[in-house]
Every structure is written in C-alpha cells, then in structure tokens.
Amino acid sequence: MRAHLRGVLVLLVVASPTAAATGLTWQSQADGSELNFSAWYEGEEIPGRFSRFAVQLTTDDSTGEPAALTVEVEVGSADMSDAEINQELAEPDWFDSESFPAARFLGEDIAASADGYVAAGRLQLKGVERSLQVPFAWRREGEQATLSGSVDLSRLAWQVGGGEWASDASLADRVRVSFEIRMVPAD
C-alpha cells in the first residue's frame, strides 16, 4: 500500500506543469530591474513603480525556451513619487497591503508569439484571482538574460480603487504594467 501511494505521488509530481519545466531556473536581480505601472487620471498618465518584487523563469530542458513564469510583488512598495498617494495606495480601498501584502502571477502555459512569448496564467491580487495573459520578450546573453514587456489590466476587476474611485469616470479602469527585468541563473 505504501509503495502504491509513493508511486501515485511520484506520478503526480512528474505530471504537474511545474515539473515539466525542469530546465534552467532564472531569477530576477533587483539591480537594473524595473517594474512600473501607469494609471490615467482625467486623461493624464500618472506613472508609478514597485520597488520590491521577485521574478522567476524556468526554461524547458530540451529547447531552452521559457516554460514557466512566476512573479511576486510586494504591493506595499508601490511608489508614485508622492508620500500621501503612496500611503493611500496601502489602504483597503486600494491595495490593502496589510491584508494582502503580495500580488502573485503564476504562468505555467507559455507559448511563442510573433513578438516573443505569452505567459497564460493566474494573477492573484487583493484576494481576487483571475486569468491573465502576459506578453513578454526573453533575451538571453550567456549567463544573463532580460525579460521585458507590458500588459494592460483592469484595476476594477481586481477591486483596486473603491469608494469614490470605484468607477472610471475620472480615474481610468485601465492600468498598464511594464517591466524590464535583469535575470541570472538561480543558485
């Protein structure tokens, strides 16, 4: 019985999507990496950035192509270059960073596209989990690589911006997240 159970567990691990991505694992380097976002208030773009995040990309062992992408962002690190706005972003109507300190994206289905790749997965933000497709470019140069791209999100789909900001009358629903991440092989 115990041997049978062990065999089933081995089969589950081997069949899992992350187990299929057994190639080289790359991790982000804070130095030289950027994770930015833009919101639009009454038509004017307002930029911001996240200062604390971790990105991991696993390549397929046989092809070397991207196979899985994981991103974790400390939402309390959001910075819009204004202390009052930054403090407001941490509040329950916005990121509620005390209750939900991190946003996580797990993309285990990566396909080639005309411009690079698209990672299909799930974004969990503020307790809400939804499907998301993230287009990106992957450039490897020896022992370093760059992951870059952008994706537009609906802030209201993830309940970011409540109260008077729960409509898109003055603050657009669309938020663009852009990234340029320096990657190195994980230890």
Backbone as CSV, one residue per row, in Angstrom:
resi,resn,N_x,N_y,N_z,CA_x,CA_y,CA_z,C_x,C_y,C_z
1,MET,0.827,-1.196,0.000,0.000,0.000,0.000,0.872,1.262,0.000
2,ARG,1.879,1.272,0.864,2.760,2.422,0.964,3.507,2.638,-0.359
3,ALA,3.974,1.573,-0.987,4.671,1.672,-2.268,3.737,2.213,-3.347
4,HIS,2.466,1.772,-3.329,1.483,2.265,-4.286,1.259,3.767,-4.108
5,LEU,1.112,4.213,-2.854,0.914,5.629,-2.565,2.121,6.439,-3.022
6,ARG,3.315,5.924,-2.762,4.529,6.618,-3.186,4.553,6.719,-4.715
7,GLY,4.143,5.655,-5.422,4.093,5.673,-6.881,3.110,6.704,-7.406
8,VAL,1.952,6.832,-6.758,0.956,7.832,-7.159,1.507,9.234,-6.946
9,LEU,2.171,9.476,-5.811,2.751,10.794,-5.549,3.821,11.135,-6.575
10,VAL,4.667,10.174,-6.928,5.690,10.410,-7.951,5.031,10.749,-9.278
11,LEU,3.985,10.033,-9.649,3.272,10.295,-10.889,2.672,11.695,-10.895
12,LEU,2.084,12.124,-9.777,1.509,13.468,-9.690,2.571,14.541,-9.847
13,VAL,3.721,14.347,-9.224,4.797,15.332,-9.333,5.324,15.388,-10.760
14,VAL,5.540,14.243,-11.368,6.050,14.201,-12.738,5.050,14.796,-13.713
15,ALA,3.761,14.617,-13.474,2.735,15.106,-14.388,2.372,16.562,-14.154
16,SER,2.861,17.163,-13.075,2.476,18.552,-12.787,3.154,19.485,-13.770
17,PRO,2.509,20.648,-14.090,3.083,21.577,-15.057,4.441,22.099,-14.642
18,THR,4.660,22.357,-13.344,5.948,22.898,-12.939,7.037,21.842,-13.039
19,ALA,6.677,20.582,-12.869,7.681,19.529,-13.005,8.137,19.406,-14.455
20,ALA,7.268,19.719,-15.410,7.620,19.638,-16.821,8.681,20.684,-17.174
21,ALA,8.688,21.774,-16.420,9.658,22.828,-16.668,10.897,22.545,-15.832
22,THR,11.712,21.610,-16.274,12.847,21.159,-15.478,14.163,21.722,-15.966
23,GLY,14.138,22.681,-16.833,15.371,23.255,-17.344,15.977,24.225,-16.349
24,LEU,16.727,25.150,-16.849,17.408,26.141,-16.038,16.397,27.115,-15.437
25,THR,16.586,27.448,-14.168,15.733,28.434,-13.499,16.505,29.739,-13.389
26,TRP,15.861,30.809,-13.802,16.431,32.154,-13.772,15.712,32.949,-12.693
27,GLN,16.434,33.874,-12.041,15.813,34.725,-11.035,16.172,36.183,-11.291
28,SER,15.270,37.063,-10.863,15.472,38.484,-11.085,16.569,39.036,-10.176
29,GLN,17.196,40.074,-10.659,18.180,40.834,-9.891,17.602,42.228,-9.672
30,ALA,17.570,42.670,-8.420,16.988,43.982,-8.112,17.739,45.087,-8.847
31,ASP,19.052,44.982,-8.870,19.875,45.979,-9.535,19.646,45.917,-11.041
32,GLY,19.176,46.987,-11.619,18.963,47.039,-13.054,17.599,46.550,-13.511
33,SER,16.714,46.193,-12.571,15.366,45.719,-12.931,14.324,46.777,-12.588
34,GLU,13.282,46.845,-13.410,12.201,47.809,-13.191,10.849,47.140,-13.387
35,LEU,9.921,47.460,-12.475,8.530,47.041,-12.591,7.697,48.297,-12.386
36,ASN,7.186,48.830,-13.477,6.483,50.114,-13.468,5.000,49.926,-13.754
37,PHE,4.212,50.941,-13.411,2.804,50.948,-13.774,2.391,52.367,-14.109
38,SER,1.355,52.488,-14.905,0.795,53.790,-15.263,-0.710,53.730,-15.109
39,ALA,-1.242,54.769,-14.449,-2.682,54.967,-14.344,-2.998,56.246,-15.110
40,TRP,-4.260,56.443,-15.456,-4.664,57.646,-16.174,-5.765,58.354,-15.400
41,TYR,-5.475,59.585,-14.965,-6.435,60.407,-14.238,-6.840,61.564,-15.137
42,GLU,-8.125,61.620,-15.471,-8.672,62.634,-16.382,-7.827,62.764,-17.643
43,GLY,-7.442,61.602,-18.172,-6.709,61.545,-19.425,-5.209,61.725,-19.302
44,GLU,-4.712,62.117,-18.133,-3.277,62.338,-17.949,-2.635,61.095,-17.335
45,GLU,-1.532,60.666,-17.941,-0.813,59.492,-17.440,-0.088,59.836,-16.143
46,ILE,-0.261,58.956,-15.149,0.409,59.117,-13.866,1.240,57.861,-13.627
47,PRO,2.577,57.993,-13.679,3.436,56.817,-13.545,3.712,56.439,-12.090
48,GLY,4.036,55.174,-11.907,4.443,54.664,-10.605,5.347,53.469,-10.804
49,ARG,5.827,52.929,-9.691,6.684,51.759,-9.779,6.560,50.937,-8.503
50,PHE,6.920,49.675,-8.607,7.062,48.802,-7.446,8.553,48.615,-7.228
51,SER,8.995,48.775,-5.982,10.436,48.656,-5.722,10.835,47.269,-5.219
52,ARG,9.862,46.458,-4.745,10.204,45.125,-4.247,9.363,44.071,-4.963
53,PHE,10.083,43.191,-5.662,9.431,42.128,-6.418,10.450,41.039,-6.711
54,ALA,9.946,39.865,-7.022,10.809,38.743,-7.399,10.199,38.058,-8.612
55,VAL,11.033,37.756,-9.577,10.595,37.095,-10.802,11.438,35.850,-10.991
56,GLN,10.787,34.763,-11.371,11.497,33.516,-11.649,10.966,32.962,-12.969
57,LEU,11.879,32.583,-13.845,11.511,31.995,-15.128,12.272,30.688,-15.272
58,THR,11.553,29.639,-15.637,12.174,28.338,-15.870,12.109,28.042,-17.356
59,THR,13.223,27.589,-17.900,13.262,27.235,-19.312,13.102,25.727,-19.469
60,ASP,12.619,25.327,-20.622,12.463,23.913,-20.941,13.841,23.293,-21.123
61,ASP,14.040,22.137,-20.535,15.347,21.470,-20.570,15.788,21.128,-21.991
62,SER,14.851,20.728,-22.839,15.234,20.283,-24.180,15.357,21.428,-25.181
63,THR,14.561,22.486,-25.037,14.568,23.566,-26.033,15.248,24.842,-25.554
64,GLY,15.329,25.023,-24.235,15.867,26.273,-23.697,14.880,27.420,-23.739
65,GLU,13.671,27.160,-24.240,12.647,28.199,-24.344,11.927,28.373,-22.992
66,PRO,11.376,29.571,-22.720,10.638,29.787,-21.476,9.481,28.794,-21.327
67,ALA,9.344,28.234,-20.112,8.310,27.231,-19.857,7.402,27.598,-18.690
68,ALA,7.881,28.379,-17.732,7.063,28.774,-16.582,7.566,30.114,-16.060
69,LEU,6.638,30.952,-15.615,6.962,32.285,-15.120,6.212,32.524,-13.825
70,THR,6.945,32.950,-12.806,6.354,33.282,-11.514,6.802,34.683,-11.126
71,VAL,5.837,35.507,-10.711,6.138,36.875,-10.284,5.461,37.111,-8.949
72,GLU,6.194,37.680,-8.003,5.613,38.077,-6.725,5.999,39.526,-6.469
73,VAL,4.991,40.347,-6.174,5.197,41.778,-5.989,4.706,42.178,-4.600
74,GLU,5.546,42.867,-3.840,5.110,43.446,-2.568,4.352,44.729,-2.905
75,VAL,3.023,44.671,-2.786,2.212,45.813,-3.215,2.436,47.046,-2.347
76,GLY,2.906,46.849,-1.119,3.222,47.982,-0.251,4.413,48.782,-0.729
77,SER,5.130,48.280,-1.730,6.290,49.002,-2.268,5.895,49.915,-3.434
78,ALA,4.586,50.061,-3.685,4.133,50.948,-4.765,4.560,52.384,-4.472
79,ASP,5.124,53.027,-5.474,5.639,54.387,-5.303,5.201,55.235,-6.489
80,MET,4.435,56.282,-6.191,4.002,57.211,-7.234,4.623,58.592,-7.033
81,SER,5.777,58.620,-6.349,6.552,59.845,-6.122,5.783,60.903,-5.328
82,ASP,4.868,60.456,-4.480,4.109,61.362,-3.616,3.763,60.589,-2.337
83,ALA,4.300,61.023,-1.203,4.128,60.287,0.058,2.657,60.095,0.419
84,GLU,1.834,61.094,0.190,0.407,60.991,0.525,-0.303,59.955,-0.347
85,ILE,-0.016,59.965,-1.630,-0.612,58.975,-2.545,-0.100,57.581,-2.189
86,ASN,1.200,57.449,-1.910,1.765,56.148,-1.551,1.080,55.575,-0.314
87,GLN,0.829,56.414,0.674,0.145,55.968,1.892,-1.291,55.546,1.576
88,GLU,-1.947,56.283,0.706,-3.326,55.962,0.313,-3.389,54.630,-0.434
89,LEU,-2.377,54.339,-1.260,-2.358,53.084,-2.016,-2.346,51.858,-1.104
90,ALA,-1.818,51.998,0.103,-1.759,50.874,1.044,-3.109,50.614,1.721
91,GLU,-4.035,51.556,1.634,-5.328,51.472,2.325,-6.253,50.426,1.687
92,PRO,-7.289,49.986,2.448,-8.218,48.941,1.957,-8.900,49.245,0.620
93,ASP,-9.196,50.504,0.328,-9.835,50.814,-0.958,-8.909,50.554,-2.142
94,TRP,-7.598,50.539,-1.887,-6.648,50.362,-2.967,-6.023,48.972,-2.883
95,PHE,-4.746,48.870,-2.515,-4.089,47.559,-2.475,-4.353,46.781,-1.190
96,ASP,-4.763,47.464,-0.128,-4.974,46.812,1.173,-3.761,45.946,1.503
97,SER,-2.595,46.585,1.520,-1.346,45.839,1.660,-1.177,45.178,3.028
98,GLU,-1.908,45.615,4.024,-1.828,44.930,5.318,-2.502,43.560,5.242
99,SER,-3.668,43.483,4.622,-4.390,42.211,4.482,-3.855,41.355,3.341
100,PHE,-3.381,41.987,2.274,-2.913,41.282,1.079,-1.550,41.857,0.671
101,PRO,-0.478,41.464,1.367,0.825,42.095,1.135,1.471,41.826,-0.223
102,ALA,1.037,40.774,-0.910,1.699,40.433,-2.174,0.687,40.126,-3.271
103,ALA,1.065,40.478,-4.474,0.340,40.044,-5.676,1.205,38.952,-6.293
104,ARG,0.553,37.918,-6.842,1.292,36.800,-7.421,0.720,36.436,-8.793
105,PHE,1.643,36.233,-9.736,1.268,35.725,-11.052,1.988,34.413,-11.256
106,LEU,1.257,33.402,-11.667,1.842,32.104,-11.989,1.411,31.748,-13.401
107,GLY,2.364,31.747,-14.310,2.116,31.410,-15.708,2.831,30.121,-16.062
108,GLU,2.085,29.043,-16.146,2.680,27.737,-16.456,2.395,27.287,-17.881
109,ASP,1.772,28.155,-18.664,1.486,27.841,-20.059,2.077,28.970,-20.902
110,ILE,3.261,28.752,-21.431,3.946,29.783,-22.218,4.033,29.326,-23.659
111,ALA,3.610,30.217,-24.547,3.626,29.916,-25.976,4.384,31.011,-26.723
112,ALA,5.027,30.619,-27.813,5.696,31.597,-28.667,4.651,32.458,-29.352
113,SER,4.991,33.729,-29.590,4.108,34.647,-30.313,4.943,35.386,-31.348
114,ALA,4.298,36.218,-32.141,5.005,36.965,-33.181,6.070,37.887,-32.585
115,ASP,5.814,38.399,-31.368,6.732,39.356,-30.750,7.569,38.761,-29.621
116,GLY,7.473,37.464,-29.392,8.220,36.838,-28.312,7.449,35.673,-27.736
117,TYR,6.850,35.900,-26.560,6.118,34.848,-25.856,4.895,35.438,-25.163
118,VAL,3.967,34.537,-24.807,2.815,34.916,-23.990,2.694,33.883,-22.879
119,ALA,2.700,34.381,-21.635,2.510,33.513,-20.478,1.043,33.593,-20.068
120,ALA,0.343,32.466,-20.159,-1.058,32.402,-19.722,-1.062,31.828,-18.314
121,GLY,-1.753,32.516,-17.416,-1.773,32.048,-16.042,-2.818,32.750,-15.217
122,ARG,-2.547,32.852,-13.920,-3.483,33.430,-12.962,-2.771,34.512,-12.160
123,LEU,-3.428,35.660,-12.037,-2.939,36.742,-11.186,-3.818,36.809,-9.960
124,GLN,-3.186,36.746,-8.801,-3.894,36.900,-7.535,-3.475,38.243,-6.950
125,LEU,-4.459,39.120,-6.775,-4.220,40.465,-6.277,-5.385,40.849,-5.377
126,LYS,-5.079,41.256,-4.179,-6.083,41.719,-3.230,-7.166,40.665,-2.986
127,GLY,-6.772,39.415,-2.951,-7.699,38.323,-2.680,-8.537,37.896,-3.862
128,VAL,-8.337,38.513,-5.015,-9.079,38.176,-6.229,-8.111,37.471,-7.180
129,GLU,-8.534,36.344,-7.723,-7.696,35.607,-8.671,-8.407,35.526,-10.016
130,ARG,-7.701,35.933,-11.063,-8.273,35.923,-12.415,-7.216,35.479,-13.417
131,SER,-7.704,35.002,-14.551,-6.810,34.629,-15.656,-6.170,35.879,-16.229
132,LEU,-4.945,35.711,-16.692,-4.232,36.831,-17.295,-3.229,36.282,-18.301
133,GLN,-3.097,36.977,-19.419,-2.074,36.646,-20.410,-1.068,37.785,-20.447
134,VAL,0.193,37.438,-20.258,1.257,38.437,-20.192,2.218,38.231,-21.364
135,PRO,2.226,39.159,-22.326,3.194,39.069,-23.420,4.564,39.550,-22.940
136,PHE,5.620,38.888,-23.403,6.953,39.308,-22.987,7.998,38.902,-24.019
137,ALA,9.129,39.579,-23.928,10.305,39.234,-24.733,11.336,38.637,-23.793
138,TRP,12.070,37.660,-24.280,13.108,36.977,-23.495,14.383,36.992,-24.311
139,ARG,15.391,37.666,-23.786,16.680,37.744,-24.473,17.757,37.205,-23.543
140,ARG,18.390,36.148,-23.974,19.457,35.541,-23.182,20.787,35.832,-23.838
141,GLU,21.741,36.269,-23.014,23.098,36.522,-23.477,24.044,35.889,-22.465
142,GLY,24.420,34.638,-22.728,25.306,33.915,-21.823,24.659,33.656,-20.476
143,GLU,25.288,34.155,-19.410,24.801,33.933,-18.056,23.890,35.060,-17.563
144,GLN,23.420,35.894,-18.480,22.467,36.944,-18.130,21.342,36.925,-19.146
145,ALA,20.198,37.430,-18.704,19.047,37.493,-19.606,18.185,38.685,-19.219
146,THR,17.308,39.079,-20.140,16.377,40.173,-19.874,14.975,39.711,-20.233
147,LEU,14.056,39.978,-19.329,12.635,39.697,-19.516,11.959,41.058,-19.575
148,SER,11.253,41.354,-20.666,10.642,42.678,-20.789,9.283,42.575,-21.464
149,GLY,8.451,43.585,-21.207,7.143,43.637,-21.829,6.198,44.544,-21.079
150,SER,4.925,44.461,-21.442,3.895,45.232,-20.753,2.552,44.547,-20.946
151,VAL,1.655,44.835,-20.018,0.309,44.279,-20.072,-0.656,45.296,-19.475
152,ASP,-1.829,45.413,-20.073,-2.867,46.286,-19.528,-3.809,45.464,-18.661
153,LEU,-4.117,46.011,-17.483,-5.019,45.354,-16.530,-6.224,46.238,-16.259
154,SER,-7.305,45.621,-15.842,-8.464,46.334,-15.330,-8.314,46.412,-13.813
155,ARG,-8.100,47.589,-13.267,-7.948,47.710,-11.818,-9.227,47.306,-11.101
156,LEU,-10.372,47.587,-11.714,-11.652,47.270,-11.078,-11.915,45.766,-11.040
157,ALA,-11.367,45.012,-11.990,-11.532,43.555,-11.976,-10.881,42.947,-10.743
158,TRP,-9.847,43.604,-10.225,-9.165,43.128,-9.023,-9.535,43.984,-7.801
159,GLN,-10.575,44.788,-7.916,-11.100,45.611,-6.820,-10.085,46.604,-6.278
160,VAL,-9.267,47.137,-7.152,-8.302,48.158,-6.761,-8.915,49.520,-7.073
161,GLY,-9.185,50.268,-6.025,-9.851,51.562,-6.147,-11.311,51.428,-5.770
162,GLY,-11.619,51.604,-4.500,-13.000,51.506,-4.024,-13.537,52.877,-3.679
163,GLY,-14.711,52.891,-3.057,-15.326,54.151,-2.668,-15.552,55.043,-3.866
164,GLU,-15.115,56.289,-3.757,-15.303,57.250,-4.844,-14.536,56.877,-6.107
165,TRP,-13.570,55.944,-6.004,-12.746,55.549,-7.146,-13.243,54.250,-7.791
166,ALA,-14.430,53.791,-7.377,-14.956,52.522,-7.887,-15.576,52.647,-9.278
167,SER,-15.479,53.805,-9.880,-15.914,53.957,-11.272,-14.712,54.484,-12.054
168,ASP,-14.856,54.506,-13.356,-13.745,55.016,-14.168,-14.043,56.404,-14.724
169,ALA,-14.931,57.160,-14.034,-15.305,58.492,-14.501,-14.096,59.428,-14.591
170,SER,-13.258,59.476,-13.566,-12.078,60.340,-13.623,-10.777,59.543,-13.634
171,LEU,-10.772,58.394,-12.966,-9.595,57.532,-12.955,-9.891,56.317,-13.827
172,ALA,-9.139,56.177,-14.900,-9.400,55.098,-15.866,-9.300,53.732,-15.200
173,ASP,-10.093,52.797,-15.704,-10.039,51.415,-15.232,-8.732,50.759,-15.659
174,ARG,-8.213,51.168,-16.802,-7.004,50.552,-17.361,-5.760,51.011,-16.618
175,VAL,-4.918,50.042,-16.277,-3.593,50.300,-15.713,-2.605,49.501,-16.544
176,ARG,-1.554,50.153,-16.982,-0.513,49.454,-17.747,0.635,49.106,-16.809
177,VAL,1.022,47.839,-16.836,2.175,47.373,-16.071,3.264,47.052,-17.086
178,SER,4.435,47.655,-16.900,5.559,47.402,-17.818,6.766,46.955,-16.998
179,PHE,7.603,46.171,-17.630,8.724,45.588,-16.890,9.928,45.391,-17.781
180,GLU,11.068,45.539,-17.169,12.366,45.235,-17.783,13.165,44.623,-16.625
181,ILE,13.312,43.312,-16.658,13.870,42.567,-15.539,15.182,41.922,-15.941
182,ARG,16.210,42.200,-15.170,17.524,41.559,-15.391,17.506,40.230,-14.655
183,MET,17.851,39.159,-15.346,17.777,37.808,-14.806,19.150,37.139,-14.866
184,VAL,19.374,36.284,-13.855,20.586,35.458,-13.823,20.182,34.060,-13.397
185,PRO,20.998,33.046,-13.708,20.652,31.691,-13.265,20.549,31.631,-11.735
186,ALA,19.532,30.897,-11.259,19.368,30.723,-9.817,20.462,29.793,-9.301
187,ASP,20.842,30.013,-8.078,21.875,29.150,-7.458,21.367,27.762,-7.195
